[in-house]
Amino acid sequence: MTEQPPDRTPVVLLEEVFPGDTNPYGTAFGGRILALMDRAAGLAASRYAHQLFVTASLDAVDFHVPIHQGEIAEVVARVIYTSRHTCGIQVEVSSLEKTRWERRPCCGGIMFMVAIGPDGSPRSVPPLEPASEADRVLWEEAAGVHRRRLERRPPRRDAP
């Protein structure tokens, strides 16, 4: 079997916000939106590297505007950074009102996913080469976030 090249196509999830997805104010639970972001990030990483991934961390997510019951949450995720075992995924969430289908940006962040093998150990991912100056800027931003995350990571318990 030949190895497949990385696929940088963004993943787009559309999810209608139902009453069970909302808080007492009729807007989507933040945790529900974070779960959608996590799902989209994992799919984008898997599409890119053709491997299994688990969530390692996420950068700060700021909720700018709510998504109301009956609206559509549109989640767009794309790989913007890679390290040896990690994909950095830019995830952006917008709301879509079903009669106009105009995007209203709601929140976004960078999530980091680690490739794993069948035994759960980390696997290597193909390196990402930014295709434009805008991609390079995003790559550098994600690299900085990833570096800071690793610096604050506690030491492994099984380490000598």
ZATI-480661 format. One record per residue (C-alpha): residue in one letter; x, y, z; chain; residue number from 1. Coordinates in steps of 0.02 Angstrom, whole numbers. Example, Ala and Ser with C-alpha at 12.3 -4.5 7.8 and 13.67 -1.06 7.14 Angstrom:
BEGIN
{aa A&east 615&north -225&up 390&ch A&i 1}
{aa S&east 684&north -53&up 357&ch A&i 2}
// end
This chain:
BEGIN
{aa M&east 0&north 0&up 0&ch A&i 1}
{aa T&east 69&north 171&up -47&ch A&i 2}
{aa E&east 71&north 314&up 77&ch A&i 3}
{aa Q&east -58&north 449&up 41&ch A&i 4}
{aa P&east 0&north 630&up 31&ch A&i 5}
{aa P&east -62&north 753&up 162&ch A&i 6}
{aa D&east -235&north 823&up 125&ch A&i 7}
{aa R&east -252&north 1006&up 178&ch A&i 8}
{aa T&east -437&north 1018&up 133&ch A&i 9}
{aa P&east -531&north 1102&up 278&ch A&i 10}
{aa V&east -665&north 1003&up 370&ch A&i 11}
{aa V&east -835&north 1088&up 383&ch A&i 12}
{aa L&east -966&north 1029&up 508&ch A&i 13}
{aa L&east -1144&north 1096&up 510&ch A&i 14}
{aa E&east -1248&north 1064&up 665&ch A&i 15}
{aa E&east -1420&north 1133&up 706&ch A&i 16}
{aa V&east -1438&north 1196&up 885&ch A&i 17}
{aa F&east -1585&north 1105&up 967&ch A&i 18}
{aa P&east -1666&north 1141&up 1136&ch A&i 19}
{aa G&east -1561&north 1005&up 1220&ch A&i 20}
{aa D&east -1403&north 1095&up 1163&ch A&i 21}
{aa T&east -1448&north 1259&up 1248&ch A&i 22}
{aa N&east -1436&north 1344&up 1416&ch A&i 23}
{aa P&east -1583&north 1432&up 1504&ch A&i 24}
{aa Y&east -1554&north 1584&up 1392&ch A&i 25}
{aa G&east -1590&north 1490&up 1231&ch A&i 26}
{aa T&east -1409&north 1493&up 1170&ch A&i 27}
{aa A&east -1290&north 1348&up 1138&ch A&i 28}
{aa F&east -1193&north 1280&up 1286&ch A&i 29}
{aa G&east -1010&north 1329&up 1271&ch A&i 30}
{aa G&east -963&north 1148&up 1306&ch A&i 31}
{aa R&east -1070&north 1091&up 1160&ch A&i 32}
{aa I&east -979&north 1212&up 1044&ch A&i 33}
{aa L&east -810&north 1154&up 1113&ch A&i 34}
{aa A&east -859&north 973&up 1078&ch A&i 35}
{aa L&east -900&north 1018&up 897&ch A&i 36}
{aa M&east -733&north 1109&up 882&ch A&i 37}
{aa D&east -643&north 956&up 951&ch A&i 38}
{aa R&east -731&north 839&up 830&ch A&i 39}
{aa A&east -691&north 951&up 680&ch A&i 40}
{aa A&east -508&north 969&up 734&ch A&i 41}
{aa G&east -488&north 781&up 749&ch A&i 42}
{aa L&east -564&north 754&up 578&ch A&i 43}
{aa A&east -453&north 888&up 499&ch A&i 44}
{aa A&east -297&north 810&up 576&ch A&i 45}
{aa S&east -350&north 636&up 519&ch A&i 46}
{aa R&east -388&north 699&up 343&ch A&i 47}
{aa Y&east -217&north 784&up 336&ch A&i 48}
{aa A&east -110&north 641&up 400&ch A&i 49}
{aa H&east -220&north 488&up 368&ch A&i 50}
{aa Q&east -198&north 432&up 548&ch A&i 51}
{aa L&east -290&north 423&up 714&ch A&i 52}
{aa F&east -280&north 574&up 829&ch A&i 53}
{aa V&east -321&north 622&up 1008&ch A&i 54}
{aa T&east -339&north 795&up 1082&ch A&i 55}
{aa A&east -185&north 863&up 1170&ch A&i 56}
{aa S&east -240&north 1042&up 1208&ch A&i 57}
{aa L&east -330&north 1194&up 1147&ch A&i 58}
{aa D&east -281&north 1376&up 1146&ch A&i 59}
{aa A&east -395&north 1505&up 1225&ch A&i 60}
{aa V&east -568&north 1512&up 1148&ch A&i 61}
{aa D&east -660&north 1676&up 1160&ch A&i 62}
{aa F&east -848&north 1671&up 1132&ch A&i 63}
{aa H&east -893&north 1834&up 1045&ch A&i 64}
{aa V&east -1077&north 1806&up 1005&ch A&i 65}
{aa P&east -1197&north 1666&up 1050&ch A&i 66}
{aa I&east -1276&north 1539&up 936&ch A&i 67}
{aa H&east -1463&north 1533&up 966&ch A&i 68}
{aa Q&east -1579&north 1384&up 968&ch A&i 69}
{aa G&east -1634&north 1348&up 790&ch A&i 70}
{aa E&east -1478&north 1420&up 711&ch A&i 71}
{aa I&east -1341&north 1318&up 627&ch A&i 72}
{aa A&east -1168&north 1307&up 701&ch A&i 73}
{aa E&east -1039&north 1301&up 560&ch A&i 74}
{aa V&east -871&north 1237&up 617&ch A&i 75}
{aa V&east -722&north 1251&up 498&ch A&i 76}
{aa A&east -559&north 1165&up 544&ch A&i 77}
{aa R&east -394&north 1160&up 450&ch A&i 78}
{aa V&east -217&north 1107&up 488&ch A&i 79}
{aa I&east -104&north 1260&up 506&ch A&i 80}
{aa Y&east 47&north 1184&up 596&ch A&i 81}
{aa T&east 137&north 1020&up 624&ch A&i 82}
{aa S&east 275&north 959&up 736&ch A&i 83}
{aa R&east 342&north 783&up 751&ch A&i 84}
{aa H&east 182&north 703&up 820&ch A&i 85}
{aa T&east 62&north 850&up 827&ch A&i 86}
{aa C&east -54&north 944&up 711&ch A&i 87}
{aa G&east -109&north 1119&up 757&ch A&i 88}
{aa I&east -285&north 1151&up 694&ch A&i 89}
{aa Q&east -366&north 1321&up 670&ch A&i 90}
{aa V&east -549&north 1303&up 713&ch A&i 91}
{aa E&east -676&north 1441&up 678&ch A&i 92}
{aa V&east -859&north 1436&up 725&ch A&i 93}
{aa S&east -997&north 1541&up 647&ch A&i 94}
{aa S&east -1184&north 1543&up 666&ch A&i 95}
{aa L&east -1299&north 1533&up 516&ch A&i 96}
{aa E&east -1480&north 1589&up 525&ch A&i 97}
{aa K&east -1578&north 1467&up 417&ch A&i 98}
{aa T&east -1673&north 1595&up 314&ch A&i 99}
{aa R&east -1523&north 1701&up 265&ch A&i 100}
{aa W&east -1374&north 1583&up 282&ch A&i 101}
{aa E&east -1258&north 1729&up 319&ch A&i 102}
{aa R&east -1107&north 1688&up 427&ch A&i 103}
{aa R&east -1092&north 1775&up 595&ch A&i 104}
{aa P&east -922&north 1734&up 674&ch A&i 105}
{aa C&east -945&north 1669&up 852&ch A&i 106}
{aa C&east -780&north 1598&up 916&ch A&i 107}
{aa G&east -620&north 1513&up 867&ch A&i 108}
{aa G&east -456&north 1444&up 929&ch A&i 109}
{aa I&east -311&north 1329&up 895&ch A&i 110}
{aa M&east -323&north 1147&up 947&ch A&i 111}
{aa F&east -177&north 1027&up 954&ch A&i 112}
{aa M&east -203&north 845&up 908&ch A&i 113}
{aa V&east -75&north 705&up 931&ch A&i 114}
{aa A&east -63&north 560&up 808&ch A&i 115}
{aa I&east -72&north 390&up 891&ch A&i 116}
{aa G&east -45&north 211&up 838&ch A&i 117}
{aa P&east -152&north 60&up 883&ch A&i 118}
{aa D&east -61&north 44&up 1050&ch A&i 119}
{aa G&east -90&north 227&up 1093&ch A&i 120}
{aa S&east 91&north 280&up 1067&ch A&i 121}
{aa P&east 130&north 440&up 970&ch A&i 122}
{aa R&east 159&north 426&up 783&ch A&i 123}
{aa S&east 246&north 545&up 665&ch A&i 124}
{aa V&east 145&north 661&up 554&ch A&i 125}
{aa P&east 196&north 731&up 385&ch A&i 126}
{aa P&east 274&north 905&up 397&ch A&i 127}
{aa L&east 168&north 1051&up 341&ch A&i 128}
{aa E&east 245&north 1178&up 224&ch A&i 129}
{aa P&east 149&north 1343&up 229&ch A&i 130}
{aa A&east 87&north 1384&up 53&ch A&i 131}
{aa S&east 78&north 1574&up 74&ch A&i 132}
{aa E&east 136&north 1715&up 185&ch A&i 133}
{aa A&east -32&north 1712&up 275&ch A&i 134}
{aa D&east -7&north 1525&up 305&ch A&i 135}
{aa R&east 168&north 1559&up 371&ch A&i 136}
{aa V&east 99&north 1687&up 495&ch A&i 137}
{aa L&east -30&north 1561&up 558&ch A&i 138}
{aa W&east 105&north 1426&up 568&ch A&i 139}
{aa E&east 217&north 1540&up 674&ch A&i 140}
{aa E&east 72&north 1586&up 789&ch A&i 141}
{aa A&east 29&north 1403&up 817&ch A&i 142}
{aa A&east 213&north 1358&up 841&ch A&i 143}
{aa G&east 224&north 1488&up 979&ch A&i 144}
{aa V&east 68&north 1423&up 1066&ch A&i 145}
{aa H&east 131&north 1244&up 1051&ch A&i 146}
{aa R&east 302&north 1291&up 1121&ch A&i 147}
{aa R&east 223&north 1380&up 1271&ch A&i 148}
{aa R&east 109&north 1230&up 1302&ch A&i 149}
{aa L&east 258&north 1113&up 1305&ch A&i 150}
{aa E&east 353&north 1228&up 1424&ch A&i 151}
{aa R&east 214&north 1225&up 1553&ch A&i 152}
{aa R&east 182&north 1038&up 1537&ch A&i 153}
{aa P&east 218&north 946&up 1700&ch A&i 154}
{aa P&east 357&north 816&up 1696&ch A&i 155}
{aa R&east 306&north 640&up 1650&ch A&i 156}
{aa R&east 280&north 524&up 1798&ch A&i 157}
{aa D&east 370&north 381&up 1713&ch A&i 158}
{aa A&east 523&north 488&up 1673&ch A&i 159}
{aa P&east 681&north 452&up 1776&ch A&i 160}
// end
